Amino acid sequence: PFVIVCNHQASLDLLGMVEVIPERCVPIAKRELLYLGTVGWACWLSGMIFIDRHRRDTAIEVISRTASTMRRENVR
């Protein structure tokens, strides 16, 4: 298992990241991406997990549940 952290500078960077992210990867993104029109829909449909950075407790809970599921399903 490993963690890839991407700090993209533009929405087009997402297209490049799709090419380098390995299969069976669990993407996590900030919740604000949901509201970027087509990009938000594509992220949601791809199964991306969104973190609300303004609610620390909720974000930690989502990350903990995601980590448990990743271990159980053996994904990255």
Residue pairs with C-beta under 8 A, 6 or more apart in sequence:
1 70
1 76
2 76
4 21
4 25
6 13
6 17
8 14
8 17
11 36
11 39
14 39
21 27
22 76
24 75
24 76
25 75
25 76
26 49
26 66
26 70
26 75
26 76
27 43
27 46
27 47
27 48
27 49
28 48
28 49
28 50
28 51
28 63
28 66
29 43
29 48
29 49
29 50
29 51
30 50
30 51
30 53
31 50
31 51
31 52
31 53
33 39
33 40
33 43
33 48
33 50
34 40
34 43
34 44
34 50
36 43
43 50
44 50
49 62
49 66
50 62
51 59
51 62
51 63
52 58
52 59
52 62
53 59
69 75
70 76
